């Protein structure tokens, strides 16, 4: 009895779990990208934006950007902003306003956008408290 592997696409996002992660870039380029992402989110009035240097603590990424959205409409505006980050291809994404969170994976930079309640529940800010906070926009 053999097992057949069938690629599955997540209907809500179109994300193919077998798709390769975006390529990692140098730490300096990753920090520039992360700061450009913060600018885009700030221009669209994301709340409580935090830029964390998680590189010394994980192999997942060099930087996390965490932000809050206040409504479904703002989730859409923030996702649209992430599509227009200079010199970056729109990343793999998962989640959305319906679930209260959106994750965008640029490879060296991972962006987490939450509604307030979901952000409090998952407490990534606390989970990654050992990481250096490079920037905080309230």
N, CA and C atoms as an extended XYZ file, in Angstrom:
414
Properties=species:S:1:pos:R:3:atomname:S:1:resname:S:1:resid:I:1 pbc="F F F"
N         0.846       -1.168        0.000 N   UNK     1
C         0.000        0.000        0.000 CA  UNK     1
C         0.892        1.231        0.000 C   UNK     1
N         0.887        1.995       -1.075 N   UNK     2
C         1.730        3.179       -1.182 CA  UNK     2
C         0.973        4.455       -0.855 C   UNK     2
N         1.730        5.448       -0.536 N   UNK     3
C         1.139        6.754       -0.233 CA  UNK     3
C         1.400        7.667       -1.417 C   UNK     3
N         0.368        8.346       -1.860 N   UNK     4
C         0.504        9.293       -2.954 CA  UNK     4
C         0.453       10.699       -2.383 C   UNK     4
N         1.473       11.481       -2.668 N   UNK     5
C         1.531       12.863       -2.199 CA  UNK     5
C         0.860       13.745       -3.242 C   UNK     5
N        -0.106       14.524       -2.802 N   UNK     6
C        -0.823       15.427       -3.686 CA  UNK     6
C        -0.643       16.845       -3.174 C   UNK     6
N        -0.136       17.772       -4.012 N   UNK     7
C        -0.002       19.152       -3.552 CA  UNK     7
C        -1.381       19.738       -3.234 C   UNK     7
N        -1.446       20.464       -2.168 N   UNK     8
C        -2.694       21.076       -1.736 CA  UNK     8
C        -2.500       22.583       -1.722 C   UNK     8
N        -3.494       23.286       -2.205 N   UNK     9
C        -3.469       24.744       -2.166 CA  UNK     9
C        -4.488       25.203       -1.141 C   UNK     9
N        -4.071       26.088       -0.252 N   UNK    10
C        -4.984       26.639        0.739 CA  UNK    10
C        -5.945       27.566        0.018 C   UNK    10
N        -7.258       27.295        0.030 N   UNK    11
C        -8.201       28.084       -0.760 CA  UNK    11
C        -8.222       29.561       -0.391 C   UNK    11
N        -8.102       29.877        0.877 N   UNK    12
C        -8.226       31.281        1.301 CA  UNK    12
C        -7.067       32.134        0.811 C   UNK    12
N        -5.909       31.514        0.606 N   UNK    13
C        -4.730       32.309        0.289 CA  UNK    13
C        -4.073       31.940       -1.028 C   UNK    13
N        -4.391       30.751       -1.540 N   UNK    14
C        -3.705       30.307       -2.741 CA  UNK    14
C        -2.280       29.853       -2.451 C   UNK    14
N        -1.924       29.691       -1.169 N   UNK    15
C        -0.576       29.297       -0.798 CA  UNK    15
C        -0.406       27.803       -0.994 C   UNK    15
N         0.557       27.420       -1.763 N   UNK    16
C         0.891       26.018       -1.956 CA  UNK    16
C         1.924       25.662       -0.887 C   UNK    16
N         1.571       24.799        0.081 N   UNK    17
C         2.497       24.477        1.162 CA  UNK    17
C         3.826       23.904        0.689 C   UNK    17
N         3.860       23.336       -0.512 N   UNK    18
C         5.113       22.785       -1.015 CA  UNK    18
C         5.959       23.839       -1.728 C   UNK    18
N         5.428       25.042       -1.880 N   UNK    19
C         6.167       26.111       -2.557 CA  UNK    19
C         7.392       26.492       -1.727 C   UNK    19
N         8.450       26.827       -2.416 N   UNK    20
C         9.679       27.232       -1.736 CA  UNK    20
C         9.483       28.564       -1.037 C   UNK    20
N        10.144       28.700        0.106 N   UNK    21
C        10.146       29.989        0.803 CA  UNK    21
C        10.937       30.970       -0.053 C   UNK    21
N        10.635       32.264        0.091 N   UNK    22
C        11.446       33.264       -0.603 CA  UNK    22
C        12.906       33.141       -0.156 C   UNK    22
N        13.805       33.515       -1.027 N   UNK    23
C        15.225       33.406       -0.707 CA  UNK    23
C        15.621       34.375        0.388 C   UNK    23
N        16.553       33.935        1.214 N   UNK    24
C        17.102       34.802        2.251 CA  UNK    24
C        18.076       35.767        1.583 C   UNK    24
N        18.195       36.965        2.156 N   UNK    25
C        19.089       37.993        1.649 CA  UNK    25
C        20.054       38.381        2.759 C   UNK    25
N        21.013       39.240        2.465 N   UNK    26
C        21.964       39.633        3.499 CA  UNK    26
C        21.235       40.333        4.638 C   UNK    26
N        21.822       40.315        5.805 N   UNK    27
C        21.190       40.935        6.967 CA  UNK    27
C        20.977       42.430        6.743 C   UNK    27
N        21.935       43.099        6.106 N   UNK    28
C        21.804       44.536        5.839 CA  UNK    28
C        20.634       44.807        4.889 C   UNK    28
N        20.538       44.009        3.838 N   UNK    29
C        19.419       44.170        2.898 CA  UNK    29
C        18.096       43.831        3.567 C   UNK    29
N        18.120       42.826        4.433 N   UNK    30
C        16.900       42.449        5.158 CA  UNK    30
C        16.447       43.584        6.079 C   UNK    30
N        17.385       44.247        6.729 N   UNK    31
C        16.999       45.359        7.601 CA  UNK    31
C        16.431       46.515        6.782 C   UNK    31
N        17.019       46.791        5.624 N   UNK    32
C        16.461       47.836        4.752 CA  UNK    32
C        15.041       47.482        4.321 C   UNK    32
N        14.837       46.222        3.954 N   UNK    33
C        13.514       45.760        3.566 CA  UNK    33
C        12.544       45.895        4.737 C   UNK    33
N        12.944       45.476        5.917 N   UNK    34
C        12.077       45.556        7.096 CA  UNK    34
C        11.686       47.001        7.391 C   UNK    34
N        12.623       47.917        7.270 N   UNK    35
C        12.329       49.331        7.534 CA  UNK    35
C        11.402       49.901        6.441 C   UNK    35
N        11.564       49.448        5.205 N   UNK    36
C        10.651       49.878        4.131 CA  UNK    36
C         9.237       49.355        4.397 C   UNK    36
N         9.143       48.144        4.915 N   UNK    37
C         7.843       47.575        5.270 CA  UNK    37
C         7.204       48.394        6.387 C   UNK    37
N         7.984       48.735        7.399 N   UNK    38
C         7.473       49.554        8.503 CA  UNK    38
C         6.936       50.884        7.959 C   UNK    38
N         7.680       51.505        7.038 N   UNK    39
C         7.220       52.766        6.441 CA  UNK    39
C         5.876       52.597        5.744 C   UNK    39
N         5.750       51.537        4.952 N   UNK    40
C         4.492       51.289        4.241 CA  UNK    40
C         3.334       51.095        5.226 C   UNK    40
N         3.568       50.325        6.278 N   UNK    41
C         2.518       50.074        7.265 CA  UNK    41
C         2.159       51.349        8.023 C   UNK    41
N         3.164       52.149        8.336 N   UNK    42
C         2.929       53.400        9.059 CA  UNK    42
C         2.118       54.373        8.198 C   UNK    42
N         2.412       54.426        6.905 N   UNK    43
C         1.669       55.311        5.999 CA  UNK    43
C         0.190       54.939        5.940 C   UNK    43
N        -0.123       53.670        6.177 N   UNK    44
C        -1.518       53.201        6.154 CA  UNK    44
C        -2.105       53.115        7.567 C   UNK    44
N        -1.478       53.781        8.515 N   UNK    45
C        -1.951       53.914        9.898 CA  UNK    45
C        -2.075       52.591       10.667 C   UNK    45
N        -1.177       51.650       10.394 N   UNK    46
C        -1.122       50.459       11.250 CA  UNK    46
C        -0.780       50.929       12.660 C   UNK    46
N        -1.228       50.182       13.645 N   UNK    47
C        -0.977       50.563       15.033 CA  UNK    47
C         0.100       49.684       15.653 C   UNK    47
N         0.790       50.251       16.640 N   UNK    48
C         1.756       49.518       17.467 CA  UNK    48
C         2.725       48.692       16.619 C   UNK    48
N         3.374       49.339       15.668 N   UNK    49
C         4.327       48.650       14.787 CA  UNK    49
C         5.628       48.426       15.559 C   UNK    49
N         6.133       47.203       15.492 N   UNK    50
C         7.379       46.853       16.163 CA  UNK    50
C         8.275       46.137       15.154 C   UNK    50
N         9.549       46.506       15.136 N   UNK    51
C        10.553       45.829       14.311 CA  UNK    51
C        11.522       45.131       15.249 C   UNK    51
N        11.568       43.804       15.166 N   UNK    52
C        12.419       42.996       16.039 CA  UNK    52
C        13.530       42.330       15.246 C   UNK    52
N        14.723       42.319       15.814 N   UNK    53
C        15.856       41.578       15.258 CA  UNK    53
C        15.844       40.198       15.907 C   UNK    53
N        15.267       39.220       15.217 N   UNK    54
C        15.141       37.871       15.762 CA  UNK    54
C        16.244       36.943       15.271 C   UNK    54
N        17.107       37.438       14.385 N   UNK    55
C        18.154       36.617       13.785 CA  UNK    55
C        19.002       35.833       14.773 C   UNK    55
N        19.444       36.443       15.874 N   UNK    56
C        20.259       35.688       16.825 CA  UNK    56
C        19.499       34.577       17.565 C   UNK    56
N        18.173       34.558       17.453 N   UNK    57
C        17.363       33.637       18.244 CA  UNK    57
C        16.659       32.556       17.429 C   UNK    57
N        16.667       32.685       16.094 N   UNK    58
C        15.968       31.702       15.256 CA  UNK    58
C        16.556       31.699       13.853 C   UNK    58
N        16.349       30.585       13.165 N   UNK    59
C        16.741       30.485       11.755 CA  UNK    59
C        15.579       30.825       10.831 C   UNK    59
N        14.405       31.115       11.387 N   UNK    60
C        13.221       31.404       10.572 CA  UNK    60
C        13.387       32.649        9.727 C   UNK    60
N        13.990       33.680       10.311 N   UNK    61
C        14.117       34.974        9.632 CA  UNK    61
C        15.121       35.814       10.412 C   UNK    61
N        15.506       36.940        9.821 N   UNK    62
C        16.363       37.885       10.534 CA  UNK    62
C        15.531       38.911       11.300 C   UNK    62
N        14.369       39.276       10.737 N   UNK    63
C        13.551       40.325       11.341 CA  UNK    63
C        12.084       39.939       11.314 C   UNK    63
N        11.382       40.339       12.372 N   UNK    64
C         9.926       40.266       12.420 CA  UNK    64
C         9.406       41.692       12.479 C   UNK    64
N         8.364       41.953       11.718 N   UNK    65
C         7.607       43.190       11.844 CA  UNK    65
C         6.242       42.771       12.358 C   UNK    65
N         5.826       43.365       13.477 N   UNK    66
C         4.526       43.057       14.072 CA  UNK    66
C         3.728       44.353       14.104 C   UNK    66
N         2.461       44.280       13.678 N   UNK    67
C         1.615       45.475       13.659 CA  UNK    67
C         0.168       45.063       13.910 C   UNK    67
N        -0.650       46.061       14.239 N   UNK    68
C        -2.075       45.821       14.467 CA  UNK    68
C        -2.913       46.590       13.461 C   UNK    68
N        -4.009       45.953       13.054 N   UNK    69
C        -5.025       46.586       12.192 CA  UNK    69
C        -6.285       46.769       13.025 C   UNK    69
N        -7.012       47.831       12.744 N   UNK    70
C        -8.196       48.145       13.556 CA  UNK    70
C        -9.508       47.680       12.926 C   UNK    70
N        -9.470       47.243       11.667 N   UNK    71
C       -10.696       46.822       10.986 CA  UNK    71
C       -10.344       45.930        9.804 C   UNK    71
N       -11.363       45.269        9.258 N   UNK    72
C       -11.146       44.456        8.052 CA  UNK    72
C       -10.674       45.332        6.896 C   UNK    72
N       -11.257       46.507        6.810 N   UNK    73
C       -10.865       47.419        5.730 CA  UNK    73
C        -9.386       47.788        5.838 C   UNK    73
N        -8.931       48.024        7.077 N   UNK    74
C        -7.522       48.364        7.247 CA  UNK    74
C        -6.631       47.162        6.948 C   UNK    74
N        -7.071       45.950        7.296 N   UNK    75
C        -6.310       44.762        6.910 CA  UNK    75
C        -6.050       44.791        5.407 C   UNK    75
N        -7.089       45.082        4.638 N   UNK    76
C        -6.942       45.148        3.184 CA  UNK    76
C        -5.965       46.226        2.761 C   UNK    76
N        -6.045       47.383        3.399 N   UNK    77
C        -5.132       48.481        3.068 CA  UNK    77
C        -3.688       48.115        3.411 C   UNK    77
N        -3.487       47.438        4.535 N   UNK    78
C        -2.128       47.048        4.933 CA  UNK    78
C        -1.577       45.973        3.999 C   UNK    78
N        -2.430       45.026        3.626 N   UNK    79
C        -1.977       44.008        2.670 CA  UNK    79
C        -1.620       44.662        1.337 C   UNK    79
N        -2.428       45.614        0.900 N   UNK    80
C        -2.134       46.344       -0.325 CA  UNK    80
C        -0.802       47.091       -0.199 C   UNK    80
N        -0.559       47.692        0.962 N   UNK    81
C         0.711       48.397        1.190 CA  UNK    81
C         1.894       47.438        1.051 C   UNK    81
N         1.719       46.211        1.542 N   UNK    82
C         2.803       45.232        1.451 CA  UNK    82
C         3.068       44.805        0.012 C   UNK    82
N         2.073       44.974       -0.852 N   UNK    83
C         2.272       44.679       -2.282 CA  UNK    83
C         3.135       45.745       -2.959 C   UNK    83
N         3.293       46.891       -2.320 N   UNK    84
C         3.998       48.018       -2.932 CA  UNK    84
C         5.276       48.408       -2.213 C   UNK    84
N         5.868       47.470       -1.486 N   UNK    85
C         7.151       47.737       -0.837 CA  UNK    85
C         8.201       47.817       -1.939 C   UNK    85
N         8.956       48.935       -1.983 N   UNK    86
C         9.961       49.093       -3.047 CA  UNK    86
C        10.971       47.948       -3.068 C   UNK    86
N        11.289       47.503       -4.257 N   UNK    87
C        12.318       46.483       -4.485 CA  UNK    87
C        12.029       45.152       -3.797 C   UNK    87
N        10.767       44.812       -3.634 N   UNK    88
C        10.422       43.529       -3.025 CA  UNK    88
C         9.250       42.916       -3.770 C   UNK    88
N         9.335       41.618       -3.981 N   UNK    89
C         8.205       40.902       -4.568 CA  UNK    89
C         7.207       40.615       -3.464 C   UNK    89
N         5.918       40.631       -3.795 N   UNK    90
C         4.916       40.313       -2.782 CA  UNK    90
C         5.188       38.908       -2.280 C   UNK    90
N         5.203       38.747       -0.977 N   UNK    91
C         5.645       37.479       -0.388 CA  UNK    91
C         4.549       36.423       -0.353 C   UNK    91
N         4.966       35.250        0.115 N   UNK    92
C         3.984       34.230        0.474 CA  UNK    92
C         3.156       34.815        1.601 C   UNK    92
N         1.866       34.527        1.615 N   UNK    93
C         1.018       35.058        2.676 CA  UNK    93
C         0.085       33.975        3.184 C   UNK    93
N        -0.369       34.155        4.375 N   UNK    94
C        -1.296       33.223        4.994 CA  UNK    94
C        -2.207       34.020        5.916 C   UNK    94
N        -3.452       33.604        6.022 N   UNK    95
C        -4.399       34.264        6.905 CA  UNK    95
C        -5.071       35.447        6.233 C   UNK    95
N        -5.722       36.258        7.047 N   UNK    96
C        -6.406       37.433        6.539 CA  UNK    96
C        -7.306       38.031        7.603 C   UNK    96
N        -8.035       39.045        7.234 N   UNK    97
C        -8.877       39.776        8.183 CA  UNK    97
C        -9.891       38.872        8.871 C   UNK    97
N       -10.418       37.885        8.144 N   UNK    98
C       -11.445       37.007        8.710 CA  UNK    98
C       -10.964       36.300        9.964 C   UNK    98
N        -9.708       35.919        9.990 N   UNK    99
C        -9.144       35.203       11.130 CA  UNK    99
C        -8.447       36.103       12.130 C   UNK    99
N        -8.346       37.380       11.828 N   UNK   100
C        -7.721       38.314       12.755 CA  UNK   100
C        -6.208       38.375       12.672 C   UNK   100
N        -5.628       37.737       11.642 N   UNK   101
C        -4.177       37.794       11.497 CA  UNK   101
C        -3.783       37.589       10.036 C   UNK   101
N        -2.651       38.148        9.694 N   UNK   102
C        -2.085       38.006        8.355 CA  UNK   102
C        -0.588       37.837        8.519 C   UNK   102
N        -0.033       36.834        7.882 N   UNK   103
C         1.406       36.608        7.909 CA  UNK   103
C         1.919       36.730        6.482 C   UNK   103
N         2.967       37.529        6.302 N   UNK   104
C         3.618       37.670        4.995 CA  UNK   104
C         5.082       37.306        5.162 C   UNK   104
N         5.535       36.334        4.377 N   UNK   105
C         6.882       35.780        4.501 CA  UNK   105
C         7.743       36.256        3.334 C   UNK   105
N         8.636       37.196        3.615 N   UNK   106
C         9.569       37.702        2.610 CA  UNK   106
C        10.888       36.930        2.634 C   UNK   106
N        10.981       35.865        3.426 N   UNK   107
C        12.225       35.110        3.547 CA  UNK   107
C        12.998       35.575        4.767 C   UNK   107
N        13.730       36.655        4.645 N   UNK   108
C        14.520       37.181        5.759 CA  UNK   108
C        13.701       38.074        6.681 C   UNK   108
N        12.532       38.477        6.215 N   UNK   109
C        11.638       39.322        7.007 CA  UNK   109
C        10.253       38.675        7.001 C   UNK   109
N         9.681       38.512        8.192 N   UNK   110
C         8.333       37.979        8.315 CA  UNK   110
C         7.473       39.057        8.963 C   UNK   110
N         6.340       39.350        8.335 N   UNK   111
C         5.432       40.382        8.808 CA  UNK   111
C         4.197       39.713        9.408 C   UNK   111
N         3.863       40.133       10.626 N   UNK   112
C         2.677       39.635       11.328 CA  UNK   112
C         1.749       40.824       11.548 C   UNK   112
N         0.538       40.748       11.025 N   UNK   113
C        -0.462       41.790       11.269 CA  UNK   113
C        -1.639       41.120       11.963 C   UNK   113
N        -2.057       41.697       13.078 N   UNK   114
C        -3.128       41.134       13.889 CA  UNK   114
C        -4.192       42.176       14.157 C   UNK   114
N        -5.428       41.706       14.453 N   UNK   115
C        -6.360       42.621       15.103 CA  UNK   115
C        -5.922       42.655       16.577 C   UNK   115
N        -6.415       43.598       17.336 N   UNK   116
C        -5.934       43.788       18.716 CA  UNK   116
C        -6.123       42.543       19.578 C   UNK   116
N        -7.309       41.950       19.506 N   UNK   117
C        -7.610       40.789       20.345 CA  UNK   117
C        -6.684       39.614       20.026 C   UNK   117
N        -6.479       39.343       18.756 N   UNK   118
C        -5.626       38.227       18.344 CA  UNK   118
C        -4.174       38.500       18.706 C   UNK   118
N        -3.745       39.742       18.572 N   UNK   119
C        -2.367       40.085       18.955 CA  UNK   119
C        -2.148       39.861       20.446 C   UNK   119
N        -3.111       40.262       21.250 N   UNK   120
C        -3.006       40.029       22.698 CA  UNK   120
C        -2.965       38.537       23.005 C   UNK   120
N        -3.784       37.756       22.306 N   UNK   121
C        -3.860       36.319       22.550 CA  UNK   121
C        -2.530       35.623       22.235 C   UNK   121
N        -1.966       35.894       21.063 N   UNK   122
C        -0.735       35.207       20.664 CA  UNK   122
C         0.514       35.837       21.266 C   UNK   122
N         0.460       37.090       21.632 N   UNK   123
C         1.532       37.787       22.341 CA  UNK   123
C         2.931       37.528       21.756 C   UNK   123
N         3.063       37.720       20.448 N   UNK   124
C         4.389       37.571       19.845 CA  UNK   124
C         5.386       38.566       20.421 C   UNK   124
N         4.899       39.740       20.794 N   UNK   125
C         5.783       40.736       21.403 CA  UNK   125
C         6.441       40.153       22.657 C   UNK   125
N         5.657       39.452       23.478 N   UNK   126
C         6.191       38.826       24.687 CA  UNK   126
C         7.012       37.592       24.385 C   UNK   126
N         6.547       36.795       23.418 N   UNK   127
C         7.252       35.565       23.047 CA  UNK   127
C         8.666       35.858       22.558 C   UNK   127
N         8.813       36.962       21.829 N   UNK   128
C        10.114       37.342       21.277 CA  UNK   128
C        10.743       38.491       22.069 C   UNK   128
N        10.442       38.590       23.337 N   UNK   129
C        10.947       39.696       24.156 CA  UNK   129
C        12.468       39.694       24.284 C   UNK   129
N        13.116       38.564       24.058 N   UNK   130
C        14.577       38.512       24.123 CA  UNK   130
C        15.229       39.131       22.876 C   UNK   130
N        14.448       39.323       21.816 N   UNK   131
C        14.976       39.930       20.581 CA  UNK   131
C        15.154       41.433       20.779 C   UNK   131
N        16.124       42.001       20.088 N   UNK   132
C        16.330       43.448       20.148 CA  UNK   132
C        15.196       44.162       19.405 C   UNK   132
N        14.610       45.142       20.054 N   UNK   133
C        13.591       45.982       19.411 CA  UNK   133
C        14.326       47.125       18.718 C   UNK   133
N        14.289       47.137       17.383 N   UNK   134
C        14.991       48.159       16.617 CA  UNK   134
C        14.142       49.410       16.416 C   UNK   134
N        12.830       49.216       16.431 N   UNK   135
C        11.937       50.322       16.133 CA  UNK   135
C        10.570       50.024       16.724 C   UNK   135
N         9.945       51.059       17.262 N   UNK   136
C         8.583       50.930       17.781 CA  UNK   136
C         7.834       52.188       17.349 C   UNK   136
N         6.726       52.014       16.612 N   UNK   137
C         5.901       53.132       16.164 CA  UNK   137
C         4.536       52.959       16.817 C   UNK   137
N         4.181       53.879       17.677 N   UNK   138
C         2.905       53.773       18.412 CA  UNK   138
C         1.806       54.498       17.704 C   UNK   138
